[in-house]
């Protein structure tokens, strides 16, 4: 079996989304010892921002007339899609940046959307177990000043679950910046509680991941 893991944090170390994903991965490997984890870290090894435009324009050109950039973009889109469809399970670690998905994540989705397989009758990830680990620096729960400002998680749910048909589970954590932002000091006890809840949720989800469909779980971010 193969687990495909995608990280989108711009941090190589100290990433809150990676901390959650690490737990899920460890539990998946415990259930599938000796199996393969394929990795791609688009927050550090960034996909070319112009690749999507080249891949789209290539669709209107005969293969023999495509530019080198168009050919390379189509090859990249095929590779990214292969990584998803060939995996038995998928793990995504995607933080909220500036109230939405980062350019790295958007390019990844956009390139895969140029692959012909997304237009097949069967959804791209139909029934495939997918865990999304997502984190937010502030507070976005009901009653918080930024409630409704998270435009990343709804987009990810729509793409992965509704469009691509994944069996999606989301593990969330909020207030990740409380420990380093003096203005958020009063929120630090709540942040610690949400951190612990997110880690517990990651452990529970990881134990079920790849064994039975894990479905939707309660929010761990409060």
C-alpha positions in Angstrom: 0.0 0.0 0.0 1.0 3.6 -0.6 0.3 6.8 1.4 0.7 10.0 -0.5 1.5 13.0 1.8 1.5 16.6 0.7 2.8 19.4 2.9 2.1 23.0 2.1 3.7 24.9 5.0 6.4 27.4 4.1 8.2 26.2 7.2 10.6 23.3 7.1 10.7 23.1 10.9 8.2 24.0 13.6 5.1 23.6 11.3 1.9 23.1 13.2 0.2 21.4 10.3 3.1 19.1 10.0 2.9 18.1 13.7 -0.6 16.9 13.2 0.2 15.1 9.9 3.2 13.4 11.5 0.9 11.7 14.1 -1.5 10.6 11.4 1.3 9.2 9.3 2.9 7.4 12.2 -0.4 5.7 13.0 -0.9 4.8 9.3 2.6 3.2 9.2 1.9 1.4 12.4 -1.2 -0.2 10.7 0.8 -0.8 7.5 4.4 -1.6 8.5 6.9 -1.6 5.7 4.6 0.2 3.3 5.5 3.2 1.2 5.0 6.9 1.9 5.4 9.2 -1.1 6.0 12.8 -0.3 5.7 16.2 -1.9 6.4 19.5 0.0 5.0 22.3 -2.1 5.6 24.9 0.5 9.3 24.4 0.2 9.8 22.8 -3.2 7.5 25.2 -4.9 5.6 24.4 -8.1 6.3 27.0 -10.9 3.6 29.7 -10.7 3.3 29.9 -14.5 2.9 26.2 -15.0 -0.9 26.3 -14.9 -1.2 28.8 -17.6 1.1 26.8 -19.9 -0.9 23.6 -19.1 -4.2 25.2 -20.0 -2.9 26.8 -23.2 -1.4 23.4 -24.2 -4.8 22.0 -24.4 -5.6 24.2 -27.4 -2.4 23.2 -29.4 -1.5 20.1 -31.2 1.2 18.1 -29.4 3.8 18.7 -32.1 3.2 22.5 -31.9 3.5 22.9 -28.1 6.3 24.9 -26.6 8.8 23.4 -24.2 7.0 25.2 -21.4 3.6 23.8 -22.4 5.0 20.2 -22.7 6.7 20.5 -19.3 3.6 21.9 -17.6 1.5 19.0 -18.9 4.1 16.5 -17.7 4.0 18.1 -14.3 0.2 18.0 -14.2 0.3 14.3 -15.1 2.9 13.6 -12.4 0.9 15.4 -9.7 -2.3 13.5 -10.7 -0.5 10.2 -10.8 0.7 10.7 -7.2 -2.9 11.1 -6.1 -4.6 8.3 -8.0 -1.9 5.7 -7.5 -2.0 6.1 -3.7 -4.2 4.0 -1.4 -4.6 6.9 1.0 -3.8 10.6 1.0 -2.6 12.9 3.8 -2.6 16.7 3.3 -1.1 19.2 5.7 -2.4 22.6 4.6 -2.2 25.7 6.9 -4.4 28.8 6.5 -2.4 31.7 5.0 -3.9 35.2 4.7 -7.4 33.8 5.1 -7.2 31.5 2.2 -5.1 28.7 0.5 -1.6 29.7 -0.4 -0.5 30.2 -4.0 1.4 26.9 -3.7 -1.8 25.0 -2.9 -3.8 26.7 -5.6 -1.2 26.0 -8.3 -1.3 22.3 -7.2 -5.1 22.1 -7.5 -5.1 24.1 -10.8 -2.5 21.9 -12.4 -4.4 18.7 -11.5 -7.6 20.2 -12.8 -6.0 20.3 -16.3 -5.5 16.5 -16.3 -8.1 14.6 -18.4 -8.8 12.2 -15.5 -10.6 14.9 -13.6 -13.3 15.0 -16.3 -13.9 11.2 -16.2 -17.3 10.0 -15.0 -15.8 8.7 -11.8 -14.6 11.4 -9.4 -10.8 11.5 -9.2 -10.6 10.2 -5.6 -13.9 8.4 -5.2 -14.1 6.7 -1.9 -10.3 7.1 -1.2 -9.5 7.8 2.4 -8.1 11.4 2.7 -7.1 13.2 5.9 -6.7 17.0 5.8 -4.6 18.5 8.6 -5.3 22.2 8.7 -4.3 24.9 11.2 -5.1 28.6 11.7 -3.0 31.2 13.6 -6.0 33.0 15.0 -9.5 32.2 16.2 -12.2 31.5 13.6 -14.8 29.7 15.6 -18.3 31.1 16.1 -18.0 34.1 18.5 -14.5 34.9 17.5 -13.7 38.2 15.7 -12.5 36.4 12.6 -15.4 33.9 12.4 -16.2 33.5 8.7 -12.8 34.6 7.5 -11.4 31.1 6.9 -11.8 30.8 3.1 -9.3 27.9 2.9 -11.1 25.0 4.7 -14.4 25.4 2.8 -12.5 25.4 -0.5 -10.5 22.3 0.5 -13.6 20.5 1.5 -15.3 21.4 -1.7 -12.4 20.3 -3.9 -11.4 17.1 -2.1 -14.8 15.9 -0.9 -17.5 17.3 -3.1 -15.6 17.5 -6.5 -13.0 14.7 -6.2 -15.2 12.4 -4.1 -12.7 11.6 -1.4 -13.7 10.0 1.9 -12.5 13.1 3.7 -11.6 13.6 7.4 -10.5 17.0 8.7 -8.3 17.6 11.7 -8.2 21.2 12.7 -6.3 23.4 15.2 -6.7 27.1 15.9 -4.8 29.9 17.8 -1.4 28.5 16.7 0.1 32.0 17.0 -1.0 32.6 20.6 2.4 31.6 22.1 4.3 34.1 19.9 1.9 37.0 19.6 1.8 39.2 22.7 -1.6 40.5 21.8 -3.0 37.0 22.0 -1.6 36.3 25.5 -5.1 36.0 27.1 -5.9 33.3 24.7 -3.0 31.1 25.6 -4.9 28.7 27.9 -7.5 28.2 25.2 -4.8 27.7 22.6 -3.1 25.0 24.8 -6.4 23.2 25.1 -7.1 23.3 21.4 -3.6 22.1 20.7 -4.1 19.1 23.0 -7.5 18.4 21.4 -6.0 18.5 17.9 -3.2 16.1 18.8 -5.8 13.7 20.4 -7.9 13.9 17.3 -4.9 13.3 15.0 -4.1 10.1 17.0 -7.7 8.8 16.8 -8.0 9.6 13.1 -4.5 8.1 12.4 -5.5 4.8 14.1 -8.5 4.5 11.8 -6.8 5.9 8.7 -6.6 3.3 6.0 -8.2 0.6 8.0 -11.9 1.6 7.7 -13.4 4.7 6.1 -13.0 7.4 8.7 -15.6 9.8 7.4 -16.2 13.2 9.1 -15.0 13.8 12.6 -15.9 16.6 15.0 -13.8 19.7 14.8 -10.7 19.6 17.0 -10.1 23.3 16.8 -13.0 24.5 18.9 
